[in-house]
Amino acid sequence: EANINKRKCINCKTVQTFSEAVDGRNTCQCGSRYVLPKFHLGRLEQRIFESLRKKKEMVNSIQDERLNVLKKSQKSQHQRYLMEKVALKSNGNDFLKRMQDDLQRRP
């Protein structure tokens, strides 16, 4: 049943077997004939709609996660106050300041 174009019986909906197709038998055991299934536009539209819906969900979840990460990475006013306080207590002995000074002194 991997092949989409297999013929089906009009009445009992059984699929034509490989041996029946090779032998050229186009009638089912119930007496009706085998026909190719018709294309259903509604099913295609439904699959397209479902695919677009899933894609929108994925994009929205990624954007929400990105916003959450950005919110978490922003320092609060209290965190900035504490960092300034530590920098003042260290009397200019801040690691980043020392690194910047070192880079400036290099040729």
DSSP file (Angstrom, degrees, kcal/mol; ACC not computed):
  #  RESIDUE AA STRUCTURE BP1 BP2  ACC     N-H-->O    O-->H-N    N-H-->O    O-->H-N    TCO  KAPPA ALPHA  PHI   PSI    X-CA   Y-CA   Z-CA
    1    1 A E              0   0    0      0, 0.0     5,-0.1     0, 0.0     0, 0.0   0.000 360.0 360.0 360.0  16.0    0.0    0.0    0.0
    2    2 A A        +     0   0    0      3,-0.0     2,-0.4     2,-0.0     3,-0.0   0.808 360.0  83.3 -72.9 -28.7    3.0    2.3   -0.4
    3    3 A N    >   -     0   0    0      1,-0.2     3,-0.8     2,-0.1     0, 0.0  -0.642  67.4-157.2 -79.6 126.6    1.9    3.3   -3.9
    4    4 A I  T 3  S+     0   0    0     -2,-0.4    -1,-0.2     1,-0.2    -2,-0.0   0.785  86.1  65.1 -72.3 -28.1   -0.7    6.0   -3.8
    5    5 A N  T 3   +     0   0    0     31,-0.1    -1,-0.2    -3,-0.0     2,-0.1   0.119  69.3 135.3 -87.7  22.3   -2.1    5.1   -7.2
    6    6 A K    <   -     0   0    0     -3,-0.8     2,-0.2    -5,-0.1    29,-0.1  -0.457  57.7-115.9 -70.1 143.3   -3.4    1.7   -6.3
    7    7 A R        -     0   0    0     29,-0.2     9,-2.9    -2,-0.1     2,-0.3  -0.517  29.1-158.6 -81.0 147.8   -6.9    0.9   -7.6
    8    8 A K  E     -AB  15  35A   0     27,-3.2    27,-2.9     7,-0.2     7,-0.2  -0.921  23.3-104.7-126.1 152.3   -9.8    0.4   -5.2
    9    9 A C  E  >  - B   0  34A   0      5,-2.2     4,-0.7    -2,-0.3    25,-0.2  -0.491  22.8-136.9 -72.2 142.3  -13.1   -1.4   -5.5
   10   10 A I  T  4 S+     0   0    0     23,-1.4    -1,-0.1    -2,-0.2    24,-0.1   0.897  97.5  30.1 -67.7 -40.3  -16.1    1.0   -5.9
   11   11 A N  T  4 S+     0   0    0     22,-0.2    -1,-0.1     1,-0.1    -2,-0.0   0.961 132.1  24.0 -86.8 -58.9  -18.3   -1.1   -3.5
   12   12 A C  T  4 S-     0   0    0      2,-0.1    -2,-0.1     1,-0.0    -1,-0.1   0.526  89.9-134.1 -94.1  -5.2  -16.1   -2.8   -0.9
   13   13 A K     <  +     0   0    0     -4,-0.7     2,-0.2     1,-0.2    -3,-0.1   0.667  48.6 154.0  63.8  19.5  -13.1   -0.4   -1.0
   14   14 A T        -     0   0    0      1,-0.1    -5,-2.2    -6,-0.1     2,-0.3  -0.524  45.8-114.9 -76.8 149.2  -10.6   -3.3   -1.1
   15   15 A V  B     -A    8   0A   0     -7,-0.2    -7,-0.2    -2,-0.2     2,-0.2  -0.635  28.7-108.2 -86.9 139.7   -7.3   -2.5   -2.8
   16   16 A Q        -     0   0    0     -9,-2.9    -9,-0.1    -2,-0.3    -1,-0.1  -0.472  37.8-127.2 -66.2 130.7   -6.3   -4.3   -6.0
   17   17 A T     >  -     0   0    0     -2,-0.2     4,-2.0     1,-0.1     5,-0.2  -0.314  17.0-112.6 -77.8 164.2   -3.5   -6.8   -5.3
   18   18 A F  H  > S+     0   0    0      1,-0.2     4,-2.6     2,-0.2     5,-0.2   0.907 117.4  52.3 -62.4 -42.6   -0.3   -6.9   -7.3
   19   19 A S  H  > S+     0   0    0      1,-0.2     4,-2.4     2,-0.2    -1,-0.2   0.884 108.7  50.6 -64.5 -37.5   -1.1  -10.2   -8.9
   20   20 A E  H  >>S+     0   0    0      2,-0.2     5,-2.2     1,-0.2     4,-0.8   0.891 111.5  48.3 -65.1 -39.1   -4.5   -8.9  -10.0
   21   21 A A  H  <5S+     0   0    0     -4,-2.0     3,-0.4     2,-0.2    -2,-0.2   0.903 112.8  47.6 -68.1 -40.7   -2.9   -5.9  -11.6
   22   22 A V  H  <5S+     0   0    0     -4,-2.6    -2,-0.2     1,-0.2    -1,-0.2   0.899 112.2  49.3 -67.4 -40.4   -0.2   -8.0  -13.3
   23   23 A D  H  <5S-     0   0    0     -4,-2.4    -1,-0.2    -5,-0.2    -2,-0.2   0.630 113.6-120.0 -73.9 -12.9   -2.9  -10.4  -14.6
   24   24 A G  T  <5 +     0   0    0     -4,-0.8     2,-0.6    -3,-0.4    -3,-0.2   0.675  57.0 155.3  83.1  17.4   -4.9   -7.5  -15.9
   25   25 A R      < +     0   0    0     -5,-2.2    -1,-0.3    -6,-0.2    -2,-0.1  -0.700  16.2 176.3 -81.0 120.5   -8.0   -8.3  -13.8
   26   26 A N        +     0   0    0     -2,-0.6     8,-2.8    -3,-0.1     2,-0.4   0.257  53.1  83.4-108.4   9.9   -9.9   -5.0  -13.3
   27   27 A T  B    S-C   33   0B   0      6,-0.3     6,-0.3    -7,-0.1     5,-0.1  -0.920  71.2-131.5-117.8 144.3  -12.9   -6.5  -11.4
   28   28 A C    >   -     0   0    0      4,-4.1     3,-1.2    -2,-0.4    -2,-0.1  -0.263  31.3-103.3 -81.3 171.4  -13.1   -7.2   -7.7
   29   29 A Q  T 3  S+     0   0    0      1,-0.3    -1,-0.1     2,-0.1     4,-0.1   0.760 121.9  60.5 -67.8 -24.2  -14.3  -10.5   -6.2
   30   30 A C  T 3  S-     0   0    0      2,-0.1    -1,-0.3     1,-0.0     3,-0.1   0.557 122.0-106.6 -80.8  -6.3  -17.6   -8.7   -5.3
   31   31 A G  S <  S+     0   0    0     -3,-1.2    -2,-0.1     1,-0.4     2,-0.1   0.235  83.5 114.1 103.7 -12.9  -18.1   -8.1   -9.0
   32   32 A S        -     0   0    0      1,-0.1    -4,-4.1    -5,-0.1    -1,-0.4  -0.393  66.7-107.2 -85.3 167.9  -17.4   -4.3   -9.1
   33   33 A R  B     -C   27   0B   0     -6,-0.3   -23,-1.4    -2,-0.1     2,-0.4  -0.608  24.4-113.6 -97.7 158.1  -14.5   -2.8  -11.0
   34   34 A Y  E     -B    9   0A   0     -8,-2.8     2,-0.3    -2,-0.2   -25,-0.2  -0.706  36.7-178.1 -86.3 137.8  -11.3   -1.3   -9.6
   35   35 A V  E     -B    8   0A   0    -27,-2.9   -27,-3.2    -2,-0.4     3,-0.1  -0.944  31.8-102.5-133.1 156.5  -10.8    2.4  -10.1
   36   36 A L        -     0   0    0     -2,-0.3   -29,-0.2   -29,-0.2   -31,-0.1  -0.552  46.9-104.3 -73.9 141.7   -8.1    4.9   -9.2
   37   37 A P        -     0   0    0      0, 0.0     2,-0.2     0, 0.0    -1,-0.1  -0.373  37.3-116.1 -66.5 146.6   -8.8    7.0   -6.2
   38   38 A K        -     0   0    0      1,-0.1     2,-0.3    -3,-0.1    -3,-0.0  -0.494  27.6-104.8 -82.9 152.8   -9.8   10.6   -7.0
   39   39 A F        -     0   0    0     -2,-0.2     2,-0.7     1,-0.0    -1,-0.1  -0.599  30.1-150.5 -75.9 133.8   -7.7   13.6   -5.9
   40   40 A H     >  -     0   0    0     -2,-0.3     4,-1.4     1,-0.2     3,-0.3  -0.911  12.2-171.3-112.9 108.7   -9.3   15.4   -2.9
   41   41 A L  H  > S+     0   0    0     -2,-0.7     4,-2.7     1,-0.2     5,-0.2   0.848  85.5  61.7 -64.8 -34.8   -8.4   19.1   -2.9
   42   42 A G  H  > S+     0   0    0      1,-0.2     4,-2.2     2,-0.2    -1,-0.2   0.888 102.8  49.5 -60.5 -40.1  -10.0   19.5    0.6
   43   43 A R  H  > S+     0   0    0     -3,-0.3     4,-2.3     2,-0.2    -1,-0.2   0.898 111.1  49.6 -66.1 -40.2   -7.5   17.1    2.1
   44   44 A L  H  X S+     0   0    0     -4,-1.4     4,-2.5     2,-0.2    -2,-0.2   0.935 111.6  48.3 -63.4 -45.6   -4.6   18.9    0.5
   45   45 A E  H  X S+     0   0    0     -4,-2.7     4,-2.7     1,-0.2    -2,-0.2   0.884 110.4  52.5 -61.7 -38.2   -5.8   22.2    1.8
   46   46 A Q  H  X S+     0   0    0     -4,-2.2     4,-2.5    -5,-0.2    -1,-0.2   0.912 109.9  47.7 -64.5 -42.7   -6.2   20.7    5.2
   47   47 A R  H  X S+     0   0    0     -4,-2.3     4,-2.4     2,-0.2    -2,-0.2   0.906 112.9  48.9 -64.5 -41.3   -2.6   19.5    5.2
   48   48 A I  H  X S+     0   0    0     -4,-2.5     4,-2.5     2,-0.2    -2,-0.2   0.935 112.2  48.3 -63.4 -46.0   -1.3   22.9    4.0
   49   49 A F  H  X S+     0   0    0     -4,-2.7     4,-2.3     1,-0.2    -2,-0.2   0.915 112.2  48.9 -60.1 -44.1   -3.4   24.7    6.7
   50   50 A E  H  X S+     0   0    0     -4,-2.5     4,-2.3     1,-0.2    -1,-0.2   0.894 110.7  50.8 -63.7 -40.4   -2.1   22.3    9.4
   51   51 A S  H  X S+     0   0    0     -4,-2.4     4,-2.1     1,-0.2    -2,-0.2   0.916 111.4  47.4 -63.9 -43.7    1.5   22.7    8.3
   52   52 A L  H  X S+     0   0    0     -4,-2.5     4,-2.4     2,-0.2    -2,-0.2   0.886 110.7  52.5 -64.6 -39.0    1.2   26.5    8.4
   53   53 A R  H  X S+     0   0    0     -4,-2.3     4,-2.3     2,-0.2    -2,-0.2   0.922 110.4  47.2 -63.3 -44.2   -0.4   26.4   11.8
   54   54 A K  H  X S+     0   0    0     -4,-2.3     4,-2.3     1,-0.2    -1,-0.2   0.890 111.2  52.0 -64.2 -38.8    2.4   24.2   13.2
   55   55 A K  H  X S+     0   0    0     -4,-2.1     4,-2.5     2,-0.2    -2,-0.2   0.918 109.9  48.5 -64.0 -43.2    5.0   26.6   11.6
   56   56 A K  H  X S+     0   0    0     -4,-2.4     4,-2.7     1,-0.2    -2,-0.2   0.900 110.6  51.5 -63.6 -40.5    3.3   29.6   13.3
   57   57 A E  H  X S+     0   0    0     -4,-2.3     4,-2.5     2,-0.2    -1,-0.2   0.915 110.6  48.6 -60.2 -43.3    3.3   27.8   16.6
   58   58 A M  H  X S+     0   0    0     -4,-2.3     4,-2.3     2,-0.2    -2,-0.2   0.925 112.3  47.5 -64.0 -45.5    7.0   27.0   16.3
   59   59 A V  H  X S+     0   0    0     -4,-2.5     4,-2.5     1,-0.2    -2,-0.2   0.917 112.8  49.4 -62.8 -43.5    7.9   30.6   15.4
   60   60 A N  H  X S+     0   0    0     -4,-2.7     4,-2.6     1,-0.2    -1,-0.2   0.903 110.9  49.1 -63.6 -41.3    5.8   32.0   18.3
   61   61 A S  H  X S+     0   0    0     -4,-2.5     4,-2.4     2,-0.2    -1,-0.2   0.890 111.7  49.3 -67.1 -37.4    7.4   29.6   20.8
   62   62 A I  H  X S+     0   0    0     -4,-2.3     4,-2.3     2,-0.2    -2,-0.2   0.916 112.2  48.0 -66.1 -41.8   10.9   30.6   19.6
   63   63 A Q  H  X S+     0   0    0     -4,-2.5     4,-2.4     2,-0.2    -2,-0.2   0.911 112.0  49.6 -65.3 -41.4   10.1   34.3   19.8
   64   64 A D  H  X S+     0   0    0     -4,-2.6     4,-2.2     1,-0.2    -2,-0.2   0.919 111.7  48.4 -62.3 -43.2    8.6   33.8   23.3
   65   65 A E  H  X S+     0   0    0     -4,-2.4     4,-2.2     1,-0.2    -1,-0.2   0.900 110.5  51.8 -63.7 -40.3   11.7   31.9   24.4
   66   66 A R  H  X S+     0   0    0     -4,-2.3     4,-2.4     1,-0.2    -2,-0.2   0.918 109.7  48.9 -62.2 -44.3   13.9   34.6   23.0
   67   67 A L  H  X S+     0   0    0     -4,-2.4     4,-2.4     1,-0.2    -1,-0.2   0.893 110.1  51.8 -63.4 -39.2   12.0   37.3   24.9
   68   68 A N  H  X S+     0   0    0     -4,-2.2     4,-2.2     2,-0.2    -1,-0.2   0.907 109.9  48.9 -63.3 -41.2   12.3   35.3   28.1
   69   69 A V  H  X S+     0   0    0     -4,-2.2     4,-2.0     1,-0.2    -2,-0.2   0.910 111.5  49.7 -65.3 -41.6   16.1   34.9   27.7
   70   70 A L  H  X S+     0   0    0     -4,-2.4     4,-1.1     1,-0.2    -2,-0.2   0.902 110.5  50.1 -64.2 -39.9   16.4   38.7   27.0
   71   71 A K  H  < S+     0   0    0     -4,-2.4     3,-0.4     1,-0.2    -1,-0.2   0.901 111.9  48.2 -64.8 -39.7   14.4   39.5   30.1
   72   72 A K  H  < S+     0   0    0     -4,-2.2    -1,-0.2     1,-0.2    -2,-0.2   0.835 109.2  53.5 -69.4 -31.6   16.5   37.2   32.2
   73   73 A S  H  < S+     0   0    0     -4,-2.0     2,-0.3    -5,-0.2    -1,-0.2   0.686  87.0  95.6 -80.4 -16.6   19.8   38.6   30.9
   74   74 A Q  S  < S-     0   0    0     -4,-1.1     2,-0.3    -3,-0.4    -4,-0.0  -0.562  78.1-124.9 -76.2 135.9   18.9   42.2   31.7
   75   75 A K        -     0   0    0     -2,-0.3    -2,-0.1     1,-0.1    -1,-0.1  -0.604  21.7-126.1 -83.2 138.2   20.3   43.4   35.0
   76   76 A S     >  -     0   0    0     -2,-0.3     4,-2.2     1,-0.1     5,-0.2  -0.285  26.1-105.9 -75.8 167.3   17.9   44.9   37.5
   77   77 A Q  H  > S+     0   0    0      1,-0.2     4,-2.2     2,-0.2     5,-0.1   0.884 122.6  53.2 -61.9 -38.0   18.4   48.3   39.0
   78   78 A H  H  > S+     0   0    0      2,-0.2     4,-2.4     1,-0.2    -1,-0.2   0.895 107.1  51.5 -64.9 -40.1   19.5   46.6   42.3
   79   79 A Q  H  > S+     0   0    0      2,-0.2     4,-2.3     1,-0.2    -2,-0.2   0.918 110.4  48.6 -63.2 -42.5   22.1   44.5   40.5
   80   80 A R  H  X S+     0   0    0     -4,-2.2     4,-2.3     2,-0.2    -2,-0.2   0.907 110.5  51.8 -63.5 -40.4   23.6   47.6   38.8
   81   81 A Y  H  X S+     0   0    0     -4,-2.2     4,-2.2     1,-0.2    -2,-0.2   0.920 110.5  48.1 -60.7 -44.4   23.6   49.3   42.2
   82   82 A L  H  X S+     0   0    0     -4,-2.4     4,-2.4     1,-0.2    -1,-0.2   0.887 110.1  51.5 -66.9 -37.6   25.5   46.4   43.8
   83   83 A M  H  X S+     0   0    0     -4,-2.3     4,-2.2     2,-0.2    -1,-0.2   0.905 111.3  47.4 -65.2 -40.4   28.0   46.2   41.0
   84   84 A E  H  X S+     0   0    0     -4,-2.3     4,-2.2     2,-0.2    -2,-0.2   0.896 111.0  52.6 -65.3 -38.7   28.8   50.0   41.3
   85   85 A K  H  X S+     0   0    0     -4,-2.2     4,-2.0     2,-0.2    -2,-0.2   0.914 110.5  46.4 -63.1 -43.8   29.1   49.5   45.1
   86   86 A V  H  X S+     0   0    0     -4,-2.4     4,-1.6     1,-0.2    -1,-0.2   0.892 110.8  53.4 -65.8 -39.3   31.6   46.7   44.7
   87   87 A A  H  <>S+     0   0    0     -4,-2.2     5,-1.0     1,-0.2     6,-0.3   0.885 109.8  47.9 -64.0 -38.3   33.5   48.7   42.1
   88   88 A L  H ><5S+     0   0    0     -4,-2.2     3,-1.1     1,-0.2    -1,-0.2   0.880 110.4  51.7 -69.6 -37.6   33.8   51.7   44.5
   89   89 A K  H 3<5S+     0   0    0     -4,-2.0    -1,-0.2     1,-0.2    -2,-0.2   0.805 101.6  61.1 -68.4 -28.4   34.9   49.5   47.4
   90   90 A S  T ><5S-     0   0    0     -4,-1.6     3,-0.9    -5,-0.1    -1,-0.2   0.516 101.3-133.4 -80.6  -1.7   37.7   47.9   45.3
   91   91 A N  T < 5S-     0   0    0     -3,-1.1    -3,-0.1     1,-0.3    -2,-0.1   0.905  75.3 -41.7  53.1  48.3   39.3   51.3   44.9
   92   92 A G  T 3 <S+     0   0    0     -5,-1.0    -1,-0.3     1,-0.1    -4,-0.1   0.623 108.8 124.0  78.5  11.2   39.8   50.9   41.2
   93   93 A N    <   +     0   0    0     -3,-0.9     2,-0.3    -6,-0.3    -1,-0.1  -0.103  33.1 142.9 -95.5  35.7   40.9   47.3   41.6
   94   94 A D     >  -     0   0    0      1,-0.1     4,-2.5    -7,-0.1     5,-0.2  -0.602  52.5-137.0 -79.4 134.6   38.2   46.1   39.2
   95   95 A F  H  > S+     0   0    0     -2,-0.3     4,-2.4     1,-0.2     5,-0.2   0.923 103.2  47.8 -58.9 -48.4   39.2   43.2   37.0
   96   96 A L  H  > S+     0   0    0      1,-0.2     4,-2.4     2,-0.2    -1,-0.2   0.895 111.7  50.8 -62.6 -39.1   37.7   44.5   33.9
   97   97 A K  H  > S+     0   0    0      1,-0.2     4,-2.5     2,-0.2    -1,-0.2   0.907 110.0  50.1 -64.7 -40.7   39.2   47.9   34.5
   98   98 A R  H  X S+     0   0    0     -4,-2.5     4,-2.4     2,-0.2    -2,-0.2   0.904 110.2  50.5 -63.3 -40.3   42.6   46.3   35.0
   99   99 A M  H  X S+     0   0    0     -4,-2.4     4,-2.3     2,-0.2    -2,-0.2   0.920 111.5  47.6 -63.4 -43.5   42.2   44.4   31.7
  100  100 A Q  H  X S+     0   0    0     -4,-2.4     4,-1.9     2,-0.2    -2,-0.2   0.908 112.3  49.3 -64.5 -41.7   41.3   47.5   29.8
  101  101 A D  H  X S+     0   0    0     -4,-2.5     4,-1.8     1,-0.2    -1,-0.2   0.906 110.3  51.2 -62.8 -41.1   44.2   49.4   31.3
  102  102 A D  H  X S+     0   0    0     -4,-2.4     4,-1.1     1,-0.2    -2,-0.2   0.909 109.2  50.2 -62.9 -42.5   46.5   46.6   30.4
  103  103 A L  H  < S+     0   0    0     -4,-2.3    -1,-0.2     1,-0.2    -2,-0.2   0.858 109.7  51.5 -64.5 -35.3   45.3   46.6   26.8
  104  104 A Q  H  < S+     0   0    0     -4,-1.9    -1,-0.2     1,-0.2    -2,-0.2   0.842 107.3  52.9 -70.2 -33.6   45.8   50.3   26.5
  105  105 A R  H  < S+     0   0    0     -4,-1.8    -1,-0.2    -5,-0.2    -2,-0.2   0.736  90.3  93.2 -75.2 -21.5   49.3   50.1   27.7
  106  106 A R     <        0   0    0     -4,-1.1    -3,-0.0    -3,-0.2     0, 0.0  -0.440 360.0 360.0 -74.1 146.2   50.3   47.5   25.2
  107  107 A P              0   0    0      0, 0.0    -1,-0.1     0, 0.0    -3,-0.1   0.501 360.0 360.0 -73.9 360.0   51.8   48.7   21.9
